[in-house]
Amino acid sequence: MRTEKYSFEKDNDRRRLSPQAAGPDLELLLNRLEVARDRRDGLRPVLLPMVQRVHLNIRWYENAVRREQRWRRGYLAGSMALIVGIPGCVFCLSKHGVGAPAVAAILTGLLGLHKALSSALNQRKVVGNFWRAAAALKRRLYEFEDTWRGKAVSPEGPAPLFLDAVSDEIQAARAIRDEEQERFFDQFSYPVLDLAGILNTGGARAAAMVARHRDPRDRAAAGAAINRSRTEMAGLEALIGKRRQQLDETRDDDEARYLQTSLHALEQRRQVLELTLLKEEALLTEP
């Protein structure tokens, strides 16, 4: 007889197969089997292990399924909120003077978080096992009730065949639980998050969203800035060509040094302008 408890057994009310938690279902099972109240004392110790392994496991599985459904509903609601809210937020922020890089950074964080949650939820594929195990336990329980209703006791005490049937149900419940646990350990894994990939992908998508949903006036201003940059680029190209021609034609060392310095400065300015133009076009272009 085990009277002392391990450390993991001390919080008994929270254990999955707590005898105290099985009490109400045990009494209800006796009612459904139509056992007279003065004949129940001999059946309670027999049926308690069955109730622990059938009724309490069914309750645990159904609670686990409900918890997972709440996670899924919350994820879906959050996804819908992002779908509805992101275009309006981008438009409002850009309208109130928030720069496109700042808006894109905010969206990158939101999209990265959403991607991480998606990866985590995709790993949680064990709910089907819980449903399957609960359904199997319920089916056997209802069949047991139908078979032994009014037949659980005889004048001498518990019916011998009833005791054998209870033992069979306990073994079957253990087998169902063992199969569920085996599938759980085979399928469960922690999500692996590629932060660099998530942020890079989120950044690209955020930039595309900012471009798509910017205030039309901002798009017009961005278009004008691109035109100015292109005009300046054309002037730089012409001036660089002119300086190269002068450098090829000159015979004066001092003039050559001046032309080389000027040409180097013009080429640096062209590189900066090329990067600026690429960024402006990326924010303006529709994906």
Secondary structure by P-SEA (a helix, b strand, c coil): cccccccccccccccccccccaaaaaaaaaaaacccccccccccccaaaaaaacaaaaaaaaaaaaaaaaaaaaaaaaaaaaaacaaaaaaaaaaacccaaaaaaaaaaaaaaaaaaaaaaaaccaaaaaaaaaaaaaaaaaaaaaaccccccccccccaaaaaaaaaaaaaaaaaaaaaaaaaaacccccccaaaaaaaaaaaaaaaaaaacccaaaaaaaaaaaaaaaaaaaaaaaaaaaaaaaaaccccaaaaaaaaaaaaaaaaaaaaaaaaaaaaaaacccc
